[in-house]
Amino acid sequence: MAPRVRKLSTALFAGGMVAGSPLIAACGGPSYDSWAATDGAAGRINLDDVQQAFKESRSATDFESRVNEIYEGDGIILIRAQQDGDRLTLEGWEDLNGSNEIEDARDDRLFSIVRENDQHEMRGYHANSYYHSSFGAGDFLLGYMLATAFMPGPYFYATPINRGPAIRQSRATYRQSSRYGSQVARNSRYTTQQQGFAGSRYQDSGRNLSSNRQSYQQTQRNSGAFRSSSAISRSSSGSGFGSASRARSGSFSGGGGHLNLRKRSG
């Protein structure tokens, strides 16, 4: 009987280590794999809410602010709009290198909205490439932006560089509020809906990361910067880790129960 007792004790100890491992990870900071599983690390965004923001915003700054509330990643979202004849295109990019301006060779395009012949087409890119939506005419944001265009050349709007710090501060304040918890819940529902609607296209898009995104992830891994990521550290009003990890397992739980991490400031 003694050997059996020892085996049972060993099994219970091993089980305790598994159950306690999320707490150990939490004390030492999140693991890279936990961070990489989040929507923010991959560049996923709730594009239904982005489309709604596009329809409701009355200025470029309104839209910028709302999109940055929706997004759960670390970098801020910058936008630019350009005109080519009768074709108007608005794009949203994550500022991966923190320069406060869109750099095609370093940042990651998340979505575009094109207006042509009074029709609108919205597409997602890379981790959002499963998404494609068309909607009809309306007095939406591109019309307002065109009416107040101030930039010469092909771009009639791009997020001003000096707006970057203000966007970051506004978002940091927002993420401390209960409104962010509500947005996180909306994002989670959106993920569940898209998994059912887009099926394998949704799953495959998660592996369709841009080279800029892959370089960003590797930099975060090598530097250890992912440990202070706000994409993985939410307030208690959120739901554990990012919705990408929820998509894999329903929630992020260890043997000891569900783990909520408190949000770090910034």
N, C-alpha and C positions, 0 to 999 in steps of 0.2 A: 504493500500500500504506500510505503514511503516514496518510492520512485514516482508513483502516480500523482501523489500530492505535489511533489516538486514540479512535475510537468504542468499540473494545473496552475500552480503559482506562477510558473514562467509564462504561461498563456495569459493569465490575468494581468501580469506586469506588462507584457507586450501590448495587450489591448489598451491598458492605461496609457502607454506611450503614444499609441495611435490617437486615442481620444484627446490627449493633451497636446498633440503636435500643433494644432492651429494656434493654441495659446502661446506655445513656444515661438512659433513663427511670428505671432503678433508682437511679442516682446522684442524680437530681434529685427522687426520690420518685415514687410511682405516679401515673399520670394519673387524672383523674376518671373517664374511661370505663372504665379497668381496675377501679377500685374499684366503680363502679356495676354492673359485670357480676357481682359476687360475690353469693353467696346471702345473706350478712349484710347487704349494702346493700339488697337487695330484701325481706328479712325471711323468707326461706325457712328451713325447719328440717326435720330428719329426723323426721317424725311417727310412723314405725314405732317408732323408739327412744323417742320421748316416750310412746307408748302402753305400751311395755314398762316404762318407768320408773313410769308410773301404776300398773301392776299390781303392781310389786315394792316400791314405797316404802311405808314404815310411818309416815311423818309428812310434814307439809307441807314442813318444812325439807329432808328427804331428797329430795323431789320437786323443790323449787326448785334444790337444788344439782345434781342430775343433769341437769335441763333446761338449766341454764346451761353444763354441760359439753358437751352435745350441740350447742348453738347456736354459730354461728361469727361472729355479728355483734358490733358494738361495745357496744350497750346491753345491760344485764342483763334477764333475763326475770323478771317479777313475776307472781304468781298471785293469784287471788281465787276464792272459792267462795260461792255463795248458794243459798238454798232458797226455793222457791215451791210450797207444798203438799208433794206427794210428789216433786216434780221438783227434783233437785239438779244444779247446773251449776258446773263448774270452768273457768276461763279462764286462758290464758297471754298476757301482753302484753309487748312490748318497751318498756322505759322510754327513749323516744327523747330526752327532754329532761333525763334524769339527776336527776329529782326524788325518786327512790326510792319513789314511789307511783304507782298507776295513775290516769291522768287521761284519760278517754275522748276529750276534745277535742284531746289532744296526742300520745298514745301510739298504738301499733299492736297490735291484737289478732291473734295468730298462730293460735290454736286454741282449741277448747272441747271439753269432755267432759261429756255430759249423762247422768245416771242417772235412769231412770223405769221403774217396774214391773219392777225387777230387771234391766233391760237398759241397755246403754251405747251411746251414739252419739258418735263423735268426728268433728269437722269442722275443716277448715282454712279460714282466711280470707285474702282478698286474694292475695298471691303463693302461698299454700298452698291456694287455694280448689278445686284439683283433688281434694283429699283428702276422702274420706268413708268411715268404717269403723264397723261395728257389731259388738259382742261381748256375750256373755251375762253372766249373773249371776256374781258373785264377791265376795269380801271385799276389795275394792280400796280405793284411797286415800280416796274420798269417805266411805266408811263409817268409816274411822279418824278422819277430820277431823270428821265429825259427832259422833262419840263424845267428842271433846275440844274441842268448840266453845267459844269464849270471847268472841266478839264479839256485841254486841247488834244488833238490826235485821236487815235482809235478808241481809247478808254475815256468814257464820259463820266465814270466814277471809279475810284479805288479808295479803300480805307486809308485815310491820311496816316502817315507814320506817327504823328504826335498823338493820335487817338489810342494807340496801343496800350499805354499805361492806364488810361482811364477805363478801357474795356476790362483789363485785368482786375483793377480795383473793384469795379462794379460787379464783376462776376464773383470775386472772392466774397463780397458782402452778401450776394444772392445765395451762395452756397452755404452760408451760415444760417439761412432762414428756412422756415417750414415750407416755403414755396418750392425750394429745391427738392425736398422730400416728395412733394406731389409730382414734380416733373420726373423724378427718378421712377416713380410708380408708373407714370404714363409711358416712359421709355421701355419699361419692363413689359407692359402689355403690348406695346408695339412690336417688340422682339418676338413675343409669342405668336402674335398674329402673322407676322412676316414668315416665321418658320413654317406655319401651316399653309400660308398662301403661296410663297415662293418655293417651298420645299428644298430640293437639292440645290437650286440656284442660290438660295440664301447661304447654305453651308459652304458651297464652293467659293462664294465671293469672299468668305473669311480667309481663304488662302490666296486671294488675288491681290496681294499687297504691292504697292508701288515700290520701286527701288529706293525712292526717297524715304518711304515709311520703314523699309527694312534697315536702311542705314541709321535712321533715328532710333529704332528699337535696339540695334547693336550698340549704339553710343550710350543709350540709357543703361544697357546691361553692363558695359565695360566700366562706366563711371559710377554705377550704383545709384544714379539719380532717381531711378524708378522707386526707391524705397520711400521717398518723400512725395510720391505722386498723389495728387488729389483725385485721380481717376479711381484709385483703389481705396482711399481713406474717406469714407463718407460719414456724415453725422448719423446719429442713431435713428433719424427719421428716414434714412435710406434703407436699402435692403442688402446688407452684407457687401459683397464685392460687386463688380460691374455686371451689367446685364448679359455680357457675352459669357461670363462664367455661370450665370444663372441658366443661360440657354443650354449649357452642357449638363448641368446636374439638377436644375430646378432651384437650387440655392447652394451656397457654399457652406458646407457643414462638415464637421469632423465627428468622430465618435462621441465627443463630449457635448454635441449640440451645435446650434447655429452660432456663427461668429459675426458680431458687428464690430467694426473698427470705428473709433471716433475720428472725425475729420480733423486733419491738420490745417492750420491757417495758411493762407497764401494760395 
